[in-house]
Amino acid sequence: MEVMLFAGLKEMAGQGRILIDTPASLTAGDLKKRIYAQYPSLDGEVFQVACNEAFVKDEHNINEHDEVALIPPVSGG
């Protein structure tokens, strides 16, 4: 599964897209665990999972053809 990274996550991984070995379907929470395992530079980082341009909760099912992105927290004023 291809996952897009934004902002600081992109810098930490050294690339804007990463490939994650996944089954055809998994939850967003399971995806986070796989990302932490496959990309140690992102381990412990806080981010939201977006699926098909909408933020999703950890229990949301993601399919292999969904567009997936990781969005770090945004601060500002």
Gaussian input, Z-matrix of N, CA and C with variables (Angstrom, degrees):
# hf/3-21g

backbone

0 1
 N
 C     1     B1
 C     2     B2     1     A1
 N     3     B3     2     A2     1     D1
 C     4     B4     3     A3     2     D2
 C     5     B5     4     A4     3     D3
 N     6     B6     5     A5     4     D4
 C     7     B7     6     A6     5     D5
 C     8     B8     7     A7     6     D6
 N     9     B9     8     A8     7     D7
 C    10    B10     9     A9     8     D8
 C    11    B11    10    A10     9     D9
 N    12    B12    11    A11    10    D10
 C    13    B13    12    A12    11    D11
 C    14    B14    13    A13    12    D12
 N    15    B15    14    A14    13    D13
 C    16    B16    15    A15    14    D14
 C    17    B17    16    A16    15    D15
 N    18    B18    17    A17    16    D16
 C    19    B19    18    A18    17    D17
 C    20    B20    19    A19    18    D18
 N    21    B21    20    A20    19    D19
 C    22    B22    21    A21    20    D20
 C    23    B23    22    A22    21    D21
 N    24    B24    23    A23    22    D22
 C    25    B25    24    A24    23    D23
 C    26    B26    25    A25    24    D24
 N    27    B27    26    A26    25    D25
 C    28    B28    27    A27    26    D26
 C    29    B29    28    A28    27    D27
 N    30    B30    29    A29    28    D28
 C    31    B31    30    A30    29    D29
 C    32    B32    31    A31    30    D30
 N    33    B33    32    A32    31    D31
 C    34    B34    33    A33    32    D32
 C    35    B35    34    A34    33    D33
 N    36    B36    35    A35    34    D34
 C    37    B37    36    A36    35    D35
 C    38    B38    37    A37    36    D36
 N    39    B39    38    A38    37    D37
 C    40    B40    39    A39    38    D38
 C    41    B41    40    A40    39    D39
 N    42    B42    41    A41    40    D40
 C    43    B43    42    A42    41    D41
 C    44    B44    43    A43    42    D42
 N    45    B45    44    A44    43    D43
 C    46    B46    45    A45    44    D44
 C    47    B47    46    A46    45    D45
 N    48    B48    47    A47    46    D46
 C    49    B49    48    A48    47    D47
 C    50    B50    49    A49    48    D48
 N    51    B51    50    A50    49    D49
 C    52    B52    51    A51    50    D50
 C    53    B53    52    A52    51    D51
 N    54    B54    53    A53    52    D52
 C    55    B55    54    A54    53    D53
 C    56    B56    55    A55    54    D54
 N    57    B57    56    A56    55    D55
 C    58    B58    57    A57    56    D56
 C    59    B59    58    A58    57    D57
 N    60    B60    59    A59    58    D58
 C    61    B61    60    A60    59    D59
 C    62    B62    61    A61    60    D60
 N    63    B63    62    A62    61    D61
 C    64    B64    63    A63    62    D62
 C    65    B65    64    A64    63    D63
 N    66    B66    65    A65    64    D64
 C    67    B67    66    A66    65    D65
 C    68    B68    67    A67    66    D66
 N    69    B69    68    A68    67    D67
 C    70    B70    69    A69    68    D68
 C    71    B71    70    A70    69    D69
 N    72    B72    71    A71    70    D70
 C    73    B73    72    A72    71    D71
 C    74    B74    73    A73    72    D72
 N    75    B75    74    A74    73    D73
 C    76    B76    75    A75    74    D74
 C    77    B77    76    A76    75    D75
 N    78    B78    77    A77    76    D76
 C    79    B79    78    A78    77    D77
 C    80    B80    79    A79    78    D78
 N    81    B81    80    A80    79    D79
 C    82    B82    81    A81    80    D80
 C    83    B83    82    A82    81    D81
 N    84    B84    83    A83    82    D82
 C    85    B85    84    A84    83    D83
 C    86    B86    85    A85    84    D84
 N    87    B87    86    A86    85    D85
 C    88    B88    87    A87    86    D86
 C    89    B89    88    A88    87    D87
 N    90    B90    89    A89    88    D88
 C    91    B91    90    A90    89    D89
 C    92    B92    91    A91    90    D90
 N    93    B93    92    A92    91    D91
 C    94    B94    93    A93    92    D92
 C    95    B95    94    A94    93    D93
 N    96    B96    95    A95    94    D94
 C    97    B97    96    A96    95    D95
 C    98    B98    97    A97    96    D96
 N    99    B99    98    A98    97    D97
 C   100   B100    99    A99    98    D98
 C   101   B101   100   A100    99    D99
 N   102   B102   101   A101   100   D100
 C   103   B103   102   A102   101   D101
 C   104   B104   103   A103   102   D102
 N   105   B105   104   A104   103   D103
 C   106   B106   105   A105   104   D104
 C   107   B107   106   A106   105   D105
 N   108   B108   107   A107   106   D106
 C   109   B109   108   A108   107   D107
 C   110   B110   109   A109   108   D108
 N   111   B111   110   A110   109   D109
 C   112   B112   111   A111   110   D110
 C   113   B113   112   A112   111   D111
 N   114   B114   113   A113   112   D112
 C   115   B115   114   A114   113   D113
 C   116   B116   115   A115   114   D114
 N   117   B117   116   A116   115   D115
 C   118   B118   117   A117   116   D116
 C   119   B119   118   A118   117   D117
 N   120   B120   119   A119   118   D118
 C   121   B121   120   A120   119   D119
 C   122   B122   121   A121   120   D120
 N   123   B123   122   A122   121   D121
 C   124   B124   123   A123   122   D122
 C   125   B125   124   A124   123   D123
 N   126   B126   125   A125   124   D124
 C   127   B127   126   A126   125   D125
 C   128   B128   127   A127   126   D126
 N   129   B129   128   A128   127   D127
 C   130   B130   129   A129   128   D128
 C   131   B131   130   A130   129   D129
 N   132   B132   131   A131   130   D130
 C   133   B133   132   A132   131   D131
 C   134   B134   133   A133   132   D132
 N   135   B135   134   A134   133   D133
 C   136   B136   135   A135   134   D134
 C   137   B137   136   A136   135   D135
 N   138   B138   137   A137   136   D136
 C   139   B139   138   A138   137   D137
 C   140   B140   139   A139   138   D138
 N   141   B141   140   A140   139   D139
 C   142   B142   141   A141   140   D140
 C   143   B143   142   A142   141   D141
 N   144   B144   143   A143   142   D142
 C   145   B145   144   A144   143   D143
 C   146   B146   145   A145   144   D144
 N   147   B147   146   A146   145   D145
 C   148   B148   147   A147   146   D146
 C   149   B149   148   A148   147   D147
 N   150   B150   149   A149   148   D148
 C   151   B151   150   A150   149   D149
 C   152   B152   151   A151   150   D150
 N   153   B153   152   A152   151   D151
 C   154   B154   153   A153   152   D152
 C   155   B155   154   A154   153   D153
 N   156   B156   155   A155   154   D154
 C   157   B157   156   A156   155   D155
 C   158   B158   157   A157   156   D156
 N   159   B159   158   A158   157   D157
 C   160   B160   159   A159   158   D158
 C   161   B161   160   A160   159   D159
 N   162   B162   161   A161   160   D160
 C   163   B163   162   A162   161   D161
 C   164   B164   163   A163   162   D162
 N   165   B165   164   A164   163   D163
 C   166   B166   165   A165   164   D164
 C   167   B167   166   A166   165   D165
 N   168   B168   167   A167   166   D166
 C   169   B169   168   A168   167   D167
 C   170   B170   169   A169   168   D168
 N   171   B171   170   A170   169   D169
 C   172   B172   171   A171   170   D170
 C   173   B173   172   A172   171   D171
 N   174   B174   173   A173   172   D172
 C   175   B175   174   A174   173   D173
 C   176   B176   175   A175   174   D174
 N   177   B177   176   A176   175   D175
 C   178   B178   177   A177   176   D176
 C   179   B179   178   A178   177   D177
 N   180   B180   179   A179   178   D178
 C   181   B181   180   A180   179   D179
 C   182   B182   181   A181   180   D180
 N   183   B183   182   A182   181   D181
 C   184   B184   183   A183   182   D182
 C   185   B185   184   A184   183   D183
 N   186   B186   185   A185   184   D184
 C   187   B187   186   A186   185   D185
 C   188   B188   187   A187   186   D186
 N   189   B189   188   A188   187   D187
 C   190   B190   189   A189   188   D188
 C   191   B191   190   A190   189   D189
 N   192   B192   191   A191   190   D190
 C   193   B193   192   A192   191   D191
 C   194   B194   193   A193   192   D192
 N   195   B195   194   A194   193   D193
 C   196   B196   195   A195   194   D194
 C   197   B197   196   A196   195   D195
 N   198   B198   197   A197   196   D196
 C   199   B199   198   A198   197   D197
 C   200   B200   199   A199   198   D198
 N   201   B201   200   A200   199   D199
 C   202   B202   201   A201   200   D200
 C   203   B203   202   A202   201   D201
 N   204   B204   203   A203   202   D202
 C   205   B205   204   A204   203   D203
 C   206   B206   205   A205   204   D204
 N   207   B207   206   A206   205   D205
 C   208   B208   207   A207   206   D206
 C   209   B209   208   A208   207   D207
 N   210   B210   209   A209   208   D208
 C   211   B211   210   A210   209   D209
 C   212   B212   211   A211   210   D210
 N   213   B213   212   A212   211   D211
 C   214   B214   213   A213   212   D212
 C   215   B215   214   A214   213   D213
 N   216   B216   215   A215   214   D214
 C   217   B217   216   A216   215   D215
 C   218   B218   217   A217   216   D216
 N   219   B219   218   A218   217   D217
 C   220   B220   219   A219   218   D218
 C   221   B221   220   A220   219   D219
 N   222   B222   221   A221   220   D220
 C   223   B223   222   A222   221   D221
 C   224   B224   223   A223   222   D222
 N   225   B225   224   A224   223   D223
 C   226   B226   225   A225   224   D224
 C   227   B227   226   A226   225   D225
 N   228   B228   227   A227   226   D226
 C   229   B229   228   A228   227   D227
 C   230   B230   229   A229   228   D228

   B1=1.4468
   B2=1.5266
   B3=1.3114
   B4=1.4600
   B5=1.5231
   B6=1.3320
   B7=1.4596
   B8=1.5152
   B9=1.3274
   B10=1.4633
   B11=1.5293
   B12=1.3320
   B13=1.4618
   B14=1.5167
   B15=1.3140
   B16=1.4531
   B17=1.5171
   B18=1.3319
   B19=1.4768
   B20=1.5249
   B21=1.3232
   B22=1.4556
   B23=1.5186
   B24=1.3271
   B25=1.4614
   B26=1.5249
   B27=1.3129
   B28=1.4671
   B29=1.5269
   B30=1.3129
   B31=1.4669
   B32=1.5279
   B33=1.3242
   B34=1.4622
   B35=1.5231
   B36=1.3244
   B37=1.4669
   B38=1.5264
   B39=1.3402
   B40=1.4557
   B41=1.5150
   B42=1.3248
   B43=1.4631
   B44=1.5273
   B45=1.3229
   B46=1.4519
   B47=1.5108
   B48=1.3308
   B49=1.4694
   B50=1.5215
   B51=1.3309
   B52=1.4564
   B53=1.5239
   B54=1.3093
   B55=1.4580
   B56=1.5238
   B57=1.3214
   B58=1.4544
   B59=1.5183
   B60=1.3275
   B61=1.4623
   B62=1.5201
   B63=1.3366
   B64=1.4555
   B65=1.5202
   B66=1.3221
   B67=1.4620
   B68=1.5285
   B69=1.3190
   B70=1.4637
   B71=1.5255
   B72=1.3254
   B73=1.4612
   B74=1.5250
   B75=1.3225
   B76=1.4588
   B77=1.5191
   B78=1.3219
   B79=1.4623
   B80=1.5231
   B81=1.3185
   B82=1.4612
   B83=1.5292
   B84=1.3292
   B85=1.4594
   B86=1.5258
   B87=1.3305
   B88=1.4649
   B89=1.5265
   B90=1.3254
   B91=1.4586
   B92=1.5302
   B93=1.3284
   B94=1.4680
   B95=1.5270
   B96=1.3312
   B97=1.4691
   B98=1.5241
   B99=1.3308
   B100=1.4662
   B101=1.5297
   B102=1.3246
   B103=1.4684
   B104=1.5227
   B105=1.3309
   B106=1.4614
   B107=1.5272
   B108=1.3382
   B109=1.4634
   B110=1.5340
   B111=1.3303
   B112=1.4616
   B113=1.5199
   B114=1.3271
   B115=1.4591
   B116=1.5291
   B117=1.3358
   B118=1.4719
   B119=1.5283
   B120=1.3308
   B121=1.4690
   B122=1.5299
   B123=1.3260
   B124=1.4677
   B125=1.5251
   B126=1.3482
   B127=1.4560
   B128=1.5230
   B129=1.3143
   B130=1.4516
   B131=1.5167
   B132=1.3269
   B133=1.4674
   B134=1.5303
   B135=1.2943
   B136=1.4608
   B137=1.5189
   B138=1.3254
   B139=1.4587
   B140=1.5157
   B141=1.3095
   B142=1.4587
   B143=1.5220
   B144=1.3111
   B145=1.4544
   B146=1.5241
   B147=1.3232
   B148=1.4627
   B149=1.5246
   B150=1.3107
   B151=1.4578
   B152=1.5222
   B153=1.3237
   B154=1.4673
   B155=1.5297
   B156=1.3404
   B157=1.4587
   B158=1.5254
   B159=1.3367
   B160=1.4651
   B161=1.5271
   B162=1.3319
   B163=1.4561
   B164=1.5231
   B165=1.3442
   B166=1.4636
   B167=1.5227
   B168=1.3199
   B169=1.4646
   B170=1.5280
   B171=1.3206
   B172=1.4654
   B173=1.5272
   B174=1.3103
   B175=1.4665
   B176=1.5381
   B177=1.3192
   B178=1.4719
   B179=1.5354
   B180=1.3405
   B181=1.4622
   B182=1.5205
   B183=1.3309
   B184=1.4589
   B185=1.5213
   B186=1.3197
   B187=1.4589
   B188=1.5178
   B189=1.3137
   B190=1.4641
   B191=1.5266
   B192=1.3143
   B193=1.4644
   B194=1.5292
   B195=1.3314
   B196=1.4567
   B197=1.5309
   B198=1.3179
   B199=1.4608
   B200=1.5339
   B201=1.3277
   B202=1.4658
   B203=1.5263
   B204=1.3261
   B205=1.4662
   B206=1.5323
   B207=1.3279
   B208=1.4606
   B209=1.5185
   B210=1.3248
   B211=1.4581
   B212=1.5227
   B213=1.3509
   B214=1.4632
   B215=1.5287
   B216=1.3318
   B217=1.4645
   B218=1.5245
   B219=1.3121
   B220=1.4675
   B221=1.5148
   B222=1.3129
   B223=1.4640
   B224=1.5242
   B225=1.2619
   B226=1.4631
   B227=1.5099
   B228=1.2984
   B229=1.4525
   B230=1.4711
   A1=107.85
   A2=116.12
   A3=121.07
   A4=109.10
   A5=115.94
   A6=121.87
   A7=108.33
   A8=116.58
   A9=121.71
   A10=109.56
   A11=115.53
   A12=122.08
   A13=109.78
   A14=116.46
   A15=120.83
   A16=111.04
   A17=115.02
   A18=124.79
   A19=111.77
   A20=117.03
   A21=121.91
   A22=114.04
   A23=117.39
   A24=120.15
   A25=110.59
   A26=115.96
   A27=121.41
   A28=110.15
   A29=116.33
   A30=121.07
   A31=111.47
   A32=117.64
   A33=121.52
   A34=112.16
   A35=116.03
   A36=120.57
   A37=111.48
   A38=116.95
   A39=120.51
   A40=113.45
   A41=116.57
   A42=121.28
   A43=109.80
   A44=116.55
   A45=121.92
   A46=114.60
   A47=116.41
   A48=121.15
   A49=108.32
   A50=114.79
   A51=119.58
   A52=108.67
   A53=116.11
   A54=122.07
   A55=108.41
   A56=115.90
   A57=122.20
   A58=108.42
   A59=116.62
   A60=120.51
   A61=107.93
   A62=116.43
   A63=120.72
   A64=110.52
   A65=116.22
   A66=119.29
   A67=108.55
   A68=117.75
   A69=121.54
   A70=112.47
   A71=117.44
   A72=121.44
   A73=108.68
   A74=116.02
   A75=121.76
   A76=108.29
   A77=116.44
   A78=119.32
   A79=109.55
   A80=115.88
   A81=120.71
   A82=110.27
   A83=117.49
   A84=121.18
   A85=112.01
   A86=116.31
   A87=120.40
   A88=110.42
   A89=116.81
   A90=120.58
   A91=110.04
   A92=117.11
   A93=120.80
   A94=110.62
   A95=117.39
   A96=121.35
   A97=110.99
   A98=117.22
   A99=121.15
   A100=110.91
   A101=116.35
   A102=120.18
   A103=109.82
   A104=117.31
   A105=120.53
   A106=110.97
   A107=117.42
   A108=121.26
   A109=111.84
   A110=117.12
   A111=120.82
   A112=113.32
   A113=117.78
   A114=122.04
   A115=109.37
   A116=117.21
   A117=121.10
   A118=114.07
   A119=117.50
   A120=119.25
   A121=111.80
   A122=117.39
   A123=121.37
   A124=112.78
   A125=116.95
   A126=120.74
   A127=110.21
   A128=115.84
   A129=121.56
   A130=114.44
   A131=117.41
   A132=120.19
   A133=109.80
   A134=116.07
   A135=121.65
   A136=108.14
   A137=116.18
   A138=120.69
   A139=110.12
   A140=115.32
   A141=123.05
   A142=108.17
   A143=116.35
   A144=121.15
   A145=107.54
   A146=115.66
   A147=121.30
   A148=107.29
   A149=116.07
   A150=122.52
   A151=107.49
   A152=115.40
   A153=120.73
   A154=111.21
   A155=114.74
   A156=124.67
   A157=115.10
   A158=117.00
   A159=121.04
   A160=108.86
   A161=116.59
   A162=119.67
   A163=109.27
   A164=115.74
   A165=120.13
   A166=110.10
   A167=115.45
   A168=121.96
   A169=109.25
   A170=115.83
   A171=121.20
   A172=113.41
   A173=118.63
   A174=120.53
   A175=113.49
   A176=117.29
   A177=121.60
   A178=110.52
   A179=117.04
   A180=121.38
   A181=110.41
   A182=115.47
   A183=122.76
   A184=107.77
   A185=116.61
   A186=122.08
   A187=110.32
   A188=116.87
   A189=121.62
   A190=113.91
   A191=119.43
   A192=120.86
   A193=113.27
   A194=117.46
   A195=121.22
   A196=110.11
   A197=115.57
   A198=121.07
   A199=106.89
   A200=116.06
   A201=120.58
   A202=109.93
   A203=115.61
   A204=120.93
   A205=108.40
   A206=114.53
   A207=121.65
   A208=108.21
   A209=115.93
   A210=121.99
   A211=108.64
   A212=117.93
   A213=119.81
   A214=110.24
   A215=116.47
   A216=119.37
   A217=110.21
   A218=115.03
   A219=120.61
   A220=108.36
   A221=116.02
   A222=119.36
   A223=108.03
   A224=114.55
   A225=118.41
   A226=110.21
   A227=114.53
   A228=117.08
   A229=112.35
   D1=133.85
   D2=176.23
   D3=-90.57
   D4=132.47
   D5=-178.60
   D6=-125.64
   D7=128.98
   D8=178.48
   D9=-86.40
   D10=142.75
   D11=178.53
   D12=-117.15
   D13=146.21
   D14=-179.45
   D15=-129.42
   D16=156.54
   D17=175.04
   D18=53.36
   D19=-131.63
   D20=-175.56
   D21=-61.30
   D22=-29.77
   D23=178.67
   D24=-64.04
   D25=-38.93
   D26=177.75
   D27=-61.73
   D28=-43.12
   D29=179.56
   D30=-66.17
   D31=-41.99
   D32=-179.02
   D33=-64.36
   D34=-39.11
   D35=-178.85
   D36=-82.51
   D37=-17.25
   D38=-179.39
   D39=76.05
   D40=16.24
   D41=179.16
   D42=-163.74
   D43=157.94
   D44=-177.47
   D45=-88.65
   D46=-12.91
   D47=179.26
   D48=-140.30
   D49=139.96
   D50=176.29
   D51=-126.48
   D52=155.46
   D53=176.06
   D54=-106.58
   D55=131.47
   D56=-179.10
   D57=-118.35
   D58=129.50
   D59=174.54
   D60=-74.66
   D61=116.39
   D62=-176.90
   D63=-140.93
   D64=160.55
   D65=168.02
   D66=-72.11
   D67=175.70
   D68=-177.89
   D69=-61.94
   D70=-25.55
   D71=-179.93
   D72=-146.39
   D73=140.24
   D74=176.38
   D75=-157.87
   D76=169.20
   D77=178.57
   D78=-86.84
   D79=162.30
   D80=177.41
   D81=-61.20
   D82=-36.39
   D83=177.39
   D84=-63.58
   D85=-41.67
   D86=177.10
   D87=-65.97
   D88=-37.39
   D89=178.09
   D90=-61.34
   D91=-43.59
   D92=178.24
   D93=-57.11
   D94=-45.45
   D95=179.96
   D96=-60.63
   D97=-41.35
   D98=179.49
   D99=-67.00
   D100=-38.69
   D101=178.91
   D102=-63.52
   D103=-47.11
   D104=179.29
   D105=-59.78
   D106=-38.72
   D107=-178.59
   D108=-71.40
   D109=-41.13
   D110=-175.70
   D111=-84.72
   D112=-22.30
   D113=-178.45
   D114=-129.85
   D115=81.63
   D116=-177.02
   D117=-56.06
   D118=-26.09
   D119=178.88
   D120=-65.32
   D121=-18.55
   D122=178.77
   D123=-100.06
   D124=-4.64
   D125=-176.79
   D126=-59.61
   D127=128.45
   D128=178.70
   D129=87.73
   D130=-9.91
   D131=178.45
   D132=-72.27
   D133=143.72
   D134=178.73
   D135=-94.53
   D136=131.38
   D137=177.26
   D138=-156.60
   D139=159.86
   D140=174.33
   D141=-99.01
   D142=144.99
   D143=173.28
   D144=-96.20
   D145=130.01
   D146=173.93
   D147=-112.14
   D148=135.32
   D149=179.77
   D150=-125.84
   D151=120.41
   D152=-178.55
   D153=53.34
   D154=45.10
   D155=174.42
   D156=69.19
   D157=23.03
   D158=176.02
   D159=-135.94
   D160=136.65
   D161=176.18
   D162=-64.50
   D163=140.53
   D164=-179.35
   D165=-127.76
   D166=157.43
   D167=176.72
   D168=-85.76
   D169=166.26
   D170=-176.69
   D171=-58.52
   D172=-28.62
   D173=-177.86
   D174=-84.75
   D175=-3.27
   D176=-179.89
   D177=-67.12
   D178=133.28
   D179=177.37
   D180=-81.61
   D181=130.71
   D182=177.60
   D183=-112.44
   D184=133.07
   D185=178.31
   D186=-103.74
   D187=160.21
   D188=-172.94
   D189=-60.59
   D190=-22.68
   D191=-178.06
   D192=-99.22
   D193=3.59
   D194=177.65
   D195=-73.08
   D196=150.97
   D197=172.52
   D198=-86.05
   D199=121.24
   D200=-174.73
   D201=-121.73
   D202=137.09
   D203=178.92
   D204=-139.38
   D205=152.08
   D206=174.30
   D207=-110.43
   D208=126.90
   D209=-176.31
   D210=-120.99
   D211=120.46
   D212=177.59
   D213=-75.25
   D214=164.12
   D215=176.02
   D216=-60.05
   D217=147.40
   D218=-179.24
   D219=-111.33
   D220=132.67
   D221=175.33
   D222=-118.81
   D223=159.38
   D224=179.73
   D225=160.59
   D226=-172.56
   D227=-177.46
   D228=-147.49

